[in-house]
Amino acid sequence: VTSELGDKTGALEAFDQALLLARALGDRALQASALNNMGRMHFALGDHTRARWCFEQALLLYSDLGDLRGEAAMQNQIAVLYTTLGDHPGALARYEQVVVLERALGDGAAEASALSNLGSAYKAVGDYPRALETYEQALKLRRDLGDRAGEAAALYRIAATYDALGDTKRAIQHYERSLALRRALGDRAGEAEALTNLAKIDARLGDTKRALERYEQALDLQRALGDRAGEALTLLNIGLLYSELGDHPQALEHFEACLTVARAIGDRPGEAAVLILVANEAFWLGDRERALALLEQSLLVRRALGDLAGEADSHTRIGAVYADLGDHKRALEHFERALALHRALGDRAGEANTQRNLGMVYELLGDSKRAQEHGDQAHALTPAADGP
């Protein structure tokens, strides 16, 4: 109850007392359970070192007791912890143990889940062939169990892996099978996800008409589900596709819709990014003043977020628009601010690019000496090209 109320610290104290009692009673199963719960609480509190210690201690107890179910649960918890820490080889080794244990227990559903996790671990370490092999095993189990939702998920994972390998034909085949199953199951969120990935492939293949059709279908589903984050992402993808096609009015319309959703859900980083995109389209359509106003908004949002790299980017873009308008004084001001931020971040590439921008403005002002100085500084910051 304490845990459900969100008082994780209080819950941790309760589990600690339970552990002491279990030790006093000599009840090793109860000790393992208390350690498991303590590990979960430490994990939730972000104390990964203590969480791992608790899980490892519980694992030893379950192993001594011959409790395969407990062992599998602890190996899984440790694997999840390693994944959170970015230690994918460590997670892989643990998921392999989970598969072995679930297979020994004869729990097909749990084995299929373990195989899915193992496949994702193989994918995370770049071993795509093993990932595919493992996902295929999970798929077979899901089909044998009559688990159509699990089958759809397995097909999706296989499709995504083929897509990462560049095997577009097989990726499409598996995405379409996953899509058909999700439609049959009434899984509209899964349907939207599959449609989105198929649309991305269509766009890569140059079939923009079909890509737009799929994106629009996904958008309708996301709106019906009230999935505003998904809606924003799809509007963004549609806008990007129109922008690539050179249809700036349509791109602007979709980016503006995306911006509205991002603001509604409080996605401030997303808002800043989309403000840049709206500004780009306004610029392309000749509305320089609106582009400047939008870029200034992006600057304020990024500054509020403490995003120094983003702030530097906004200053650079604002400087470029002022340079285009012939307002060289303001262009220099913003490029200088961008330069200071790049230096503070140790971003030599950004610093070099800004030095070039400053040189360009001084060249436009007819100050060849200062233009050369900034050009020389840019050159000094740029890594030397490899020799023949």
ZAMARGU-4260 file (C-alpha; in steps of 0.2 Angstrom, whole numbers, plus 5000, padded with zeros to 4 digits):
<rodrens>
0) 5000/5000/5000 | 5014/5012/5004 | 5022/5008/4988 | 5006/5011/4978 | 5004/5028/4987
5) 5021/5033/4979 | 5031/5033/4996 | 5045/5022/4989 | 5056/5027/5004 | 5043/5021/5016
10) 5041/5005/5007 | 5059/5002/5007 | 5060/5003/5026 | 5045/4991/5027 | 5054/4978/5016
15) 5070/4981/5026 | 5060/4976/5042 | 5053/4961/5033 | 5070/4955/5028 | 5076/4956/5046
20) 5061/4946/5052 | 5064/4933/5038 | 5082/4931/5043 | 5077/4930/5062 | 5065/4916/5057
25) 5077/4907/5045 | 5064/4909/5031 | 5075/4910/5016 | 5061/4911/5003 | 5054/4926/5013
30) 5072/4933/5013 | 5073/4932/4994 | 5056/4940/4992 | 5060/4954/5003 | 5077/4957/4994
35) 5068/4956/4977 | 5056/4970/4983 | 5070/4980/4990 | 5079/4979/4974 | 5064/4985/4964
40) 5062/5000/4976 | 5081/5004/4975 | 5079/5003/4956 | 5064/5015/4956 | 5073/5027/4966
45) 5088/5027/4954 | 5100/5018/4966 | 5106/5005/4953 | 5121/4999/4964 | 5110/4994/4978
50) 5097/4987/4967 | 5109/4975/4959 | 5116/4969/4975 | 5098/4965/4981 | 5094/4956/4965
55) 5110/4946/4966 | 5107/4941/4984 | 5090/4936/4980 | 5096/4926/4965 | 5108/4916/4976
60) 5094/4912/4988 | 5082/4906/4975 | 5096/4896/4967 | 5100/4887/4983 | 5081/4884/4986
65) 5080/4877/4968 | 5066/4890/4964 | 5068/4891/4945 | 5054/4904/4944 | 5062/4915/4957
70) 5079/4913/4948 | 5071/4918/4931 | 5063/4933/4939 | 5080/4939/4946 | 5090/4936/4931
75) 5077/4946/4921 | 5077/4960/4934 | 5096/4961/4933 | 5095/4961/4913 | 5083/4975/4914
80) 5095/4985/4925 | 5110/4982/4914 | 5099/4988/4899 | 5095/5004/4908 | 5113/5006/4912
85) 5117/5003/4893 | 5127/4987/4897 | 5119/4977/4883 | 5132/4963/4883 | 5128/4961/4902
90) 5110/4961/4899 | 5112/4948/4884 | 5121/4936/4896 | 5107/4937/4909 | 5093/4936/4896
95) 5101/4920/4889 | 5099/4913/4907 | 5081/4918/4908 | 5078/4908/4892 | 5086/4893/4899
100) 5076/4894/4915 | 5059/4897/4907 | 5062/4883/4895 | 5066/4871/4909 | 5050/4877/4918
105) 5040/4873/4902 | 5032/4890/4902 | 5030/4894/4883 | 5023/4912/4885 | 5037/4917/4897
110) 5050/4909/4886 | 5043/4918/4871 | 5045/4935/4881 | 5062/4930/4886 | 5067/4926/4868
115) 5060/4943/4863 | 5071/4952/4876 | 5086/4942/4871 | 5083/4946/4853 | 5083/4965/4857
120) 5099/4962/4867 | 5107/4954/4852 | 5101/4969/4841 | 5108/4981/4854 | 5125/4974/4852
125) 5124/4974/4833 | 5122/4955/4831 | 5107/4956/4819 | 5108/4938/4812 | 5107/4931/4830
130) 5093/4944/4834 | 5083/4938/4819 | 5086/4919/4824 | 5080/4923/4841 | 5065/4933/4836
135) 5060/4919/4824 | 5060/4907/4839 | 5049/4919/4848 | 5037/4920/4833 | 5035/4901/4832
140) 5031/4900/4851 | 5018/4913/4849 | 5010/4905/4835 | 5010/4888/4844 | 5002/4896/4859
145) 4989/4904/4848 | 4995/4921/4855 | 4990/4932/4840 | 4995/4949/4849 | 5012/4941/4853
150) 5014/4935/4835 | 5010/4953/4828 | 5023/4960/4840 | 5036/4947/4835 | 5033/4950/4816
155) 5035/4969/4820 | 5052/4966/4828 | 5058/4955/4814 | 5052/4968/4802 | 5062/4982/4811
160) 5078/4971/4811 | 5077/4968/4792 | 5074/4986/4790 | 5090/4990/4800 | 5099/4978/4789
165) 5093/4986/4773 | 5083/4971/4768 | 5068/4982/4763 | 5058/4968/4754 | 5058/4957/4769
170) 5055/4972/4781 | 5039/4977/4771 | 5033/4959/4771 | 5034/4957/4790 | 5027/4974/4793
175) 5012/4970/4782 | 5009/4954/4791 | 5010/4963/4808 | 4998/4976/4801 | 4986/4963/4796
180) 4986/4954/4812 | 4984/4971/4822 | 4969/4976/4812 | 4961/4959/4814 | 4964/4961/4833
185) 4957/4979/4834 | 4974/4985/4840 | 4973/5002/4833 | 4989/5008/4842 | 4999/4994/4834
190) 4991/4997/4818 | 4996/5015/4818 | 5014/5010/4823 | 5015/4998/4808 | 5008/5010/4796
195) 5021/5023/4801 | 5035/5012/4798 | 5028/5006/4781 | 5026/5025/4777 | 5044/5028/4781
200) 5050/5014/4769 | 5038/5021/4755 | 5046/5038/4757 | 5063/5031/4756 | 5058/5021/4740
205) 5052/5037/4733 | 5033/5032/4733 | 5028/5048/4742 | 5009/5046/4737 | 5008/5030/4746
210) 5019/5036/4761 | 5007/5051/4763 | 4992/5039/4762 | 4999/5028/4776 | 5004/5043/4787
215) 4986/5050/4785 | 4979/5033/4790 | 4991/5033/4805 | 4986/5050/4810 | 4967/5046/4810
220) 4970/5032/4821 | 4981/5042/4833 | 4968/5056/4834 | 4954/5043/4838 | 4965/5035/4851
225) 4969/5052/4859 | 4988/5048/4856 | 4994/5066/4855 | 5012/5062/4856 | 5010/5050/4841
230) 4999/5063/4832 | 5013/5076/4834 | 5026/5064/4827 | 5015/5059/4812 | 5012/5077/4808
235) 5030/5080/4809 | 5034/5066/4797 | 5021/5072/4785 | 5028/5090/4786 | 5045/5084/4783
240) 5040/5074/4767 | 5031/5089/4760 | 5046/5100/4763 | 5057/5087/4754 | 5045/5088/4740
245) 5046/5107/4739 | 5028/5109/4744 | 5031/5123/4757 | 5013/5128/4760 | 5008/5110/4765
250) 5024/5108/4775 | 5020/5124/4784 | 5002/5118/4788 | 5008/5102/4795 | 5022/5109/4805
255) 5010/5122/4813 | 4998/5108/4818 | 5013/5099/4825 | 5018/5114/4835 | 5000/5116/4842
260) 5000/5098/4848 | 5018/5099/4855 | 5013/5115/4865 | 4997/5106/4871 | 5006/5092/4879
265) 5020/5102/4886 | 5034/5095/4875 | 5046/5110/4876 | 5061/5102/4867 | 5049/5096/4853
270) 5041/5114/4853 | 5058/5122/4850 | 5063/5110/4837 | 5046/5112/4827 | 5048/5131/4829
275) 5064/5130/4819 | 5055/5119/4805 | 5040/5132/4804 | 5053/5146/4803 | 5062/5137/4789
280) 5046/5135/4779 | 5041/5154/4782 | 5058/5158/4776 | 5056/5148/4760 | 5039/5156/4757
285) 5047/5173/4758 | 5041/5179/4776 | 5057/5183/4783 | 5050/5193/4798 | 5039/5178/4803
290) 5054/5167/4802 | 5064/5179/4813 | 5050/5179/4826 | 5049/5160/4826 | 5067/5158/4828
295) 5067/5171/4843 | 5054/5160/4851 | 5064/5144/4849 | 5079/5154/4857 | 5068/5158/4872
300) 5062/5140/4874 | 5080/5133/4872 | 5087/5145/4885 | 5073/5141/4897 | 5078/5122/4895
305) 5096/5126/4898 | 5100/5119/4880 | 5116/5128/4876 | 5119/5118/4860 | 5101/5122/4854
310) 5103/5140/4860 | 5119/5142/4849 | 5109/5134/4834 | 5095/5147/4836 | 5107/5161/4837
315) 5116/5155/4821 | 5099/5154/4812 | 5094/5171/4817 | 5111/5178/4812 | 5109/5170/4795
320) 5092/5178/4792 | 5098/5195/4797 | 5113/5193/4785 | 5100/5188/4772 | 5090/5204/4776
325) 5106/5215/4775 | 5106/5219/4794 | 5124/5215/4796 | 5126/5222/4814 | 5112/5211/4821
330) 5119/5196/4811 | 5136/5199/4819 | 5128/5200/4836 | 5120/5183/4835 | 5135/5175/4827
335) 5146/5181/4841 | 5133/5174/4854 | 5133/5158/4845 | 5152/5158/4845 | 5153/5161/4864
340) 5141/5146/4867 | 5151/5134/4855 | 5167/5139/4865 | 5159/5136/4882 | 5153/5119/4875
345) 5170/5114/4868 | 5161/5112/4851 | 5176/5115/4839 | 5165/5111/4824 | 5152/5123/4829
350) 5165/5136/4833 | 5173/5134/4816 | 5157/5135/4807 | 5153/5151/4816 | 5170/5159/4813
355) 5166/5156/4794 | 5149/5164/4796 | 5157/5179/4804 | 5170/5180/4790 | 5156/5180/4778
360) 5148/5195/4786 | 5164/5205/4787 | 5167/5201/4769 | 5150/5208/4764 | 5154/5223/4775
365) 5170/5225/4764 | 5182/5222/4779 | 5193/5209/4771 | 5206/5210/4785 | 5193/5204/4798
370) 5185/5192/4786 | 5203/5184/4783 | 5206/5183/4802 | 5190/5173/4805 | 5193/5162/4790
375) 5210/5158/4797 | 5203/5154/4814 | 5190/5143/4806 | 5204/5134/4796 | 5214/5131/4812
380) 5199/5123/4821 | 5195/5112/4806 | 5204/5095/4807 | 5216/5092/4793 | 5210/5081/4779
385) 5218/5064/4777 | 5232/5063/4764 | 5231/5053/4748
</rodrens>
